[in-house]
Amino acid sequence: MPKTWAFRFDPQGQGEKEKWFADNKPAGWLKVSVPGSYDVEFPGKKWYQGPAWYRTMFVPPATTGAERETILHLGGVVLRTKVWVNGRMAGSSVLPYTGLNFDITPFLQPGQQNLLVIETDNSILARALPDKKWSGWWNDGGLIWPVTLETRSPIYSEAKIATRMISTGVWTLTVRAMTHDGRGPVAGVLRLRVVDAKGRTIWRARRGVRLNPGENRSVFRVKLHAVESWSPGRPTLYGLRLSTEPERGASDSVQYPFGFRQIEVRGTALYLNGRRLVLRGVARHEFYPGEGMTMTPAQNARDLEDIKALGANFVRLPHYPQSSDVYSTCDKLGLLVWTEIPAWQSAAATLEDPTVWSEYAKPEITAMIRQHWNHPSVIIWSVANEIPSSEPGVAAYIQRAIHLVHRLDPTRLATFASDRREHDLSFGSVDIIAVNEYYGWYYGKNSDAGADLDLLHKKWKNKPIMVSEFGSGGIAGWKPGTVNARGQDYSLQHQVAFLESHLRQIFAAKRSSYIAGASIWVYNDFPDPGRGPGAQPAASQYVNAKGLVTEDRQHKPAYKAVQAFYLHLKHQDEAQRGR
């Protein structure tokens, strides 16, 4: 697809009524980059919320025809979208940040120029995810991640890969193949092949199948010996190739990198591949100056490599599914991942609304799991962040959402990030208790953090606990000891002392039996519309300054302090394993 598209703001919402999707006239249209964050490209529209339109012409791939389908893939949209091809609606979605696929084959004119028009809408609704409570990260708008075309056979397969450890080097591999037959019924053959990092085949299978219209499921299960597990210290990847060969029509083949990895809870501890796991982590927002959320794979990789160099084995990806290359890079680097849907501080009325559940929450959870299932790096699905989970109706949402995750994927952990601590009513549902705490920054004293964890453990004796957020602001040039009207010291020196104090409390030996780890807030400073005048020092208005690095990725002193602490934990863990 072209990199530059025609573009038009639609503040009055007139585009659909006036049929902007139906012609290619230039009047009133600007030029914009795709992918891109239009509020970055048009600084005068920094605060814009509402519909925005994209338009381009394209020639379909030459293979389009009776034996191939053409799929339009949108890598990520903020927040809702509608798609037209040659003036006809091809589909719509209300799911933000997730990859979207539209079969546009019926609307194409093969071998000719075709008109593609996409409307996005980043206005925030009262009953949706996110809802009106949302202000925690910048509301970038538009087609923020790549737009691509691909062709495939009308009969194609997808795979869900699951692994279970039997003993060292011995694993059960389960492959669930979902074959989609748009025509059928037809006989066919499914072929599977697993290769190691050197391309050597370690297992293959062949099965004749009868494919009926719709989705056909086939399960393959095998016990494999002498395979290497995937872990942060040794992120060994294998490859699965799944081929679909119908007796009539075109064949299809798809490949998946995957790893032999097992995550589980035993009592108050996490175990990875049968060994005790303690998470040394940091959260990370996908933002960069001049790019907004539209970071390149190379930029994302540099961030993740820097997080790995921090001594971290874990990255929390808040508060939305991030771009697909982030997960692939974590697979390669050996970074364990927490990923979540954009239910950030959502109101109780939103989460209790059955329509929100059916139209937003359930589809968003389902899409997140479906898209990232085969990434060995993903170990935690999160269904919310800082919601009013001390209220019974919201606790019911958590229970329902966690049940859905367990039904869709029983191989991983399910939780949410809570800021209600000992008052939370939802911890009975989760696999791991995750708490956000800001003692000494927004409330209380630094030294309160450890005691609060002990209080939680006393109430929930049989569950592991992790701190999913903690941190303080750090701004270059702030005089140490100087505080703002809220009593906050934004000096870089205080940020170091704050993080070191919390890390010592969280990872204290007396808490090692139940602490599963921690995730510092946050790796990088990032734009935040909720931190305007009166809420933030003038030097960092509209910026969350809790990063270990600045927006342009300059290390603050806190980075080195955390690195020293995490590397010490890492070496301590390695020494214990070597005994």
N, C-alpha and C positions, 0 to 999 in steps of 0.2 A: 504494500500500500504506500502511497506517497507520504512524504514527511510534512508537507505543507497542505493544509486544507482551507477551504473557505469557512468563515466563522461569523456568527451573529448573536449578540445578546438579545434576549427577549423579555425585558423587565415587566411588560404588561401581559405576557402569556398569550400573545396573539398568533404565534407561529403556526400552530396546528389549524386554527380557524382560517388563517389566510393561506394555508397550504404551502408553506415554505418547503415542504418535502417534495413538491411536485415539479419544480423547474430548476434550471441552472443559471438563472439571470444574475449578473454580478451586482446589481444595485443593492446597497445597504450591507453588503458582506465584506468582512475584513479577512486577513490572512492570519493563520495560527499554526503552531507546531503540534503534531500528533505523533507520539504521545506528548502531553504537556499539561502544565497547571496554568490555566488562563489568567488567574489572578496574579501570577508572577509575570506573565508576558504582557499583561495590561495593568500596570501599577495603579492607574486611576480607577480600576475596578476591584481593588484589593478587598473591599468589603461586600462585593456583589453576592447576592443570593437570589437564585431564580433560574428559569430555563435558559439554556444556551444551546445553539445549534451548530452542527458541523456538517460540511458537505464536501464530497469529492467525486470525481469520475474515475472509473477503473475498467479494465478489460479482464474478464474472468480467465482463470487458467485454461490453457488449451485442452486439458484433459476433462473439462466439464462436459458432461453429456449423459447419455442413458446409463452408463456404467459407473459414473462418479457423482458424488455430492460435493457441493461447495459450502464450506462452513465459515462463517464470519466469527472470529474470536475477539472479544473485547477483554483485555487483560485486567482492567479495573476501571470502574466509573464512580464518580461522586455526584449525586447519590443514587439517582434513578435515571432510567434511560428508555427511549423508544427508537426503533430502527425502521427505516423505510428503504426499499430498493425499487428504483424506477417508479416512484410514486405510490407504491403499495406497502402497507405495513407488514414487516417481516417478524416483528416480535417486540417484547418489552420486558423490563425487569425492575423490581424495587430493591434488589440486593446490592448494596454498595461494596466495593473493594474486592469482590469475588470475580473470578474469571467467568465470562458469559459466552455461550455458544448459540449461534442462530443459524439454522439451515436456510440458506437463501437461494437454494437451487431453483425452486419454483418461480422465482421472481426475476431470474436472469435472462438476458439476451446474449447467448453465446457468440463469441467472436466480435462483439460490438462494445462500444463505450456504454457503461452502465452508471446510473446515478445512485449514489449511496448518501443518505442523509440520516444523521443521528441527533436526536435531542437528548440533552442531559439536563438534570435539574438538581441543584445543590441546596434548594430551600429546605428548611428543617420543619418537619411536620409535628403536630402535637401528639399524634399516636403513631409512632414508627420507631425503628431502631436505626440510628440514634433519634432521640426526641428533643424537645425544647430545652431540656436540662443540659444539653451538650454544649460545652465551650472549652474542652480540654486540649484540643489541638486545632490547627488551622484548617478551616473548611475549604481546602483546595477544591476547585470545581473542574468538571469535565472528564475528558478521556486521559486519565493520568498515567495509564500503563499501556503497552503496545496494542495496536489493532492489526490483526493479521488475517489472511485468508489461507485456508487449507482445503485440499480435496481428499476424499476418502471414498471407499466403496460403500454402497448402500447397506452392505452386510459387513459389519466391523465389530471388533471386540475390545473390551476394556478389562483390566485385571485389578483385583484387590489381593495384595500379598500379605500374608501373616506368617510369623515365625515363632516357634516355641522351643526353648532350650530343654533338652533331655539331660545332657551332661556335657562336660567340656568337649567342644568340637562336634557334638552330636545334636542335630536340630531337626525338628519337623517343619517342613515348608508346606504351606497351604496356599494354593492359588485359586481364587474364585473368578472365573471368566464369565463376563456378562456379554453375550453376543447379541447385537442389535440387528434385527432383520427387518428391513423396510419393505420387503416384498413377499417372500416365502409363500408357502412352506418349501424348503429346499434341503437336501442332504448336503453335508459338508464335513470338513475335517478341521480340527483344531490341533495345532502343533505348538509345543512349548519347549524352550531351550534355555537353560541357565548356564552362564559362563562366569568365570572368575575374572580378576583384574587383568590377567594376561590373555584373555580371550579363549581359555580352555573350557570345553564343555564339561560340566560336572553332573548334568542331568538333562534328559530330554524325555518328552512324552508325546504320544499321538493318540487322538481319539476321534472316531467317527461320531457325528452328531446329526440330529434331525432338527433343523432350525425352522421355527414357526414365526409368523409375524409378531413383532414386539421384541421383548427381551427374553433371551434364553440363558439359563445359568448352568454352568458346568464347574464341578469342584475337583481339583487335583490335589492329592496329598502324598508326600513322600518323606521318608526318613533319610537324612543325609549325614555322612560322616566326614570328619577331617575338614570342616569348614571353619573359617575365621569369623569371629563375631565382630559386630560394629560397636565401637565405643569411642568416647572423646579422645582417649589416648591412641587408639588405632582405628580410624574410621574406614574399615574395609568395605568396599562396595562390590556387589555382584551385579550382573545384568540378566534380566528376563526378557526374552523375545517371545511374543505371542502372535502366531499367524492364524488367520482365518481363511479357509479355502473352500468356498461353496462350489458345488458341482456345476453351477451356472453363474456366470457373472465374474466380476473382478475380485481378486484376492486382496487381503488387507494384512498389514503387519505393524505392530507397535512394540516399542522397547521401553523398559523401565529399569533404571538403576534402583537397587534396594540393598538393605543390609540385614544380617541376622542379628536381631536385637530384641531383648525382652525387658520390659519395665514392669515392676510390680511393687505392691506395698505388703510388708510383713510387719504386723504390729505397728510400731511407731517409726518405722524406717522405710526408706526406699531402697530397692535393689535393682541393679542393672546387670543383666546376664548373670544373675546369681550372686553378685557382689554388692556390698553396701555402697550406696551412692549418696553423696552430699553435694548439693547444688551450689556452685560458686558462680553467681550470675549478675547480670545487669540488664535493664530494659533498654530498648532502642526504638526510637521513632524514625520513620523513613522520610526525612526532610533534609534538604541541603539548600544553602543560599543560592538564589538565582535559578533553582530547579524546582522548588517546592517538593511535592511528593514524587516527582518524576525523576528519580535517580536512576542512573545507568547501572547495568550489572557490574561494571568495573567499580563504580563508586560504592555500591552495596558491598562488594567483596572486600574493598579496603576497610570499610567499617568492621566487618565481621572478622577479618584477619587481626585488626587492632584489638577487638574484644577477646579474641583467642590469646593474643599476646599479653593481655591483662592478667592471664592466669585463670580466666573464666572457663567453665565447661558448659555454661548454660546461658541462653539469652531469652528474655521474655519479649515477645513481639506484641506490644499493646497498640491500640485498643481496637484493632481491625486486622483481618488477614492481610499480610504484606505481599509485595509482588512475588511472582512465582520463583524468580531466580534467587531470592533470599533463602528459600528453603533448600534449593539444590546446593547452594554454597555451604549452608550449614551441614548438609549431608557430607560434603567433601572435606570440610574442616574438622568435623567432629564436635559441633556445638549442639547441645541438646536444646530443644525449642518448646516454649509455651506459646500457643497462638489462641486468639480469642475473637469473638464477634463484637461489633460496636454497640454493646449495651453498656454505655458509660454513664454512670450516675442517672440512669433512666428513672423516671418518676414511678412511684408505686402504681398509680392509675394506668400507666402505660403497660407495665409488666403484668398487671392483673387482667388486662383487656384480652379476651379470647381471640379477637380479630388480629391483634398484634402478634399473638402466638402463631396463629395459622398463616398469616401473610408475611411475617417478618422473621420472628425468632426461630421457629422450626425450620423454615427453608434456609435461613442463614447458617444455622448449625449444621444442617444436612449438607449444604454446599461446601462449607469449610472442611468437613471431614472427607467428603468425596474427593475434593481436589488435592488434599494433602495426605491422603491415606498412606501412600507408598513411600513417604519420606521417613527413613529411620531416625532422623534427627527429632521429629515431633514426638514428644512423650506426654504432653499435657494439652487437653482441650479445655478452654475456659469459656464459660457461658455468660460472664458479666464482669464488671468492675465497679466497685464502690456504689452499689445500689442499696436502697433502704431495706436490707435483709434482716433487720430487727423487727419487721412488720410481718404478720402471719401471711398476708396475701402474697408478698414477695417471696417468702420462704416457700410457698407453694409453687411459684414460678421456678425457683432453683431446683426443687425436687423434680419437677416435670422435665426441666432441661437436662439435668444430670441423668435421669432415667433414659431420656432419648439418646444421649451420648453413649451410655452403656449398651443400649440396644444396637446402635449403629456400629460401635467399635468397642468391644469388650477387651481389646488388647492394650489400651492406653488408660491414662488417668484422667479424671474429670474433676474440675473445681471451678472456683471463681475467686476474684480478689475482693476481700471484705475490708471495710473500714469501720465495722461495728464491733469488732473484737469480741469481748466476753458477752456482749448483748446480742450477738448474732443468733438467729433462730434456724439457720440453714446448714450448720456444719455437720449435722447428722447424715446428710445426703452425699457429701463429697468424699473423694478418696484421700485427699490431702488438704489440710486446712491452710489457707493462704491469707495472710493479713497484711494490710498496708498500715504502717505506723509512722508518725512524724513527731515523736516525742522530742521536745527541745526545739522544735521549729514552729509548728502551729499550735502546740499545746504542751503542757507538762515540762519535764526536764529530760535531758539526754539519758540520765541514769534510770529513768522509769521503764525503758524498753525491755530490759531483762525481766523485771518483776512482772510486767504485763504478759510476757510469754509464759512465765511460770504459772500465772493465774489461768491462762488458757489451757495449759497442759493439765492442771488440776481438774478442770471441768471436762476435758476431752482426753482422758488418759490413754485411750487406745488408738489415737490417730497421730500420724506425723504432722508436724507444723513447719511451715516455711514463712519467711517474711518476704512478701511479694513486692513491697515498695518501702523504701526509706531513703531520705536524702535531705540536703539543704542547698540553698543557692550559693553560687560562687561567682563573683564579678571582679575582674581585674581592676585594680585601682581603689577598691573599697578599703578604707582604713580599718585595720583590725581593732575590735573593741567598740566600734561605732555601730549603733543599732538604729533601725527605722522606728516608726511609730508603733509597729507591732512587736518591737523588741527583737527583731531579726538582724543578725550580723551576717552580711553578705561577703565578708572578706574571704579570700582564697585560703587563708590560714585557718579560719574557723571551719570552713568546709572540710578541710583535712581532719581537724580535731573531731568534728561531728561524726564523720564516717568511721574513723578509727574507734571512737567510743561505741558506736552501735555494733560494729563488726565484732569487737571484743565481747560484747554482751551476747550477741546472737550465737556466736560460735564458742562460747565458754564451755569448758570441759563438763561442767555440771549439767549442761543442757544437751549434751551430745546424744543422749539416748533418744530424744524425741525431735530434735531440730533436723529437718530435711534439707535446709539450705536457705539462701537469701538471694534477692535480686535488687540491686541498687537502682534507685531512680535518680539519674538516668544516664545513658552513655553520652548522648549529645544534647546540647542546648537546642531548643526548637521553638518555632513561633507558636504563640498561645494567645488567642483573642481575648481570653478572660483575664489577662494580666495587664490591664491598661492603667491609666492615671489613677493614683490612689491605692492601687493594689500591688504595685511593683515599683522599685526604684527607677528613676528616670533613665538611668544608664541601660536598663534592660526592659523597657516597656514592651508589652506584647511578646515577651520571650520567657519561656521557662528556663531559668538559668541554673538548674540543678545538675547540668551535665558534668561528666568527668572531662569532657572536651567541649570546646566552643562550637558554635554553629558551623564554622569553617574548619573544624577538626583539629584545632590546636590543643595540645594536652594542657590541662590545668594541673597544679601540684597534686590535686586529689587523685589523678590517674595513677601517679607513681606510688602514692600511699596505698591505694587499693591493690595495685599490682604486687607490692611487697607482701601485703597480707594474704592475698589469694595464692601467690606462689609458695608462701610458707605452708599454707593449708594443703596445697597440691603435693609438695615434697613430703609433708607429714603423712599424707594418705598413701603415697607411693612406698614410703618406708614401712608402713604397717602392712601393706599388701605383700611386701618382700619377705616378711618374717616367715 
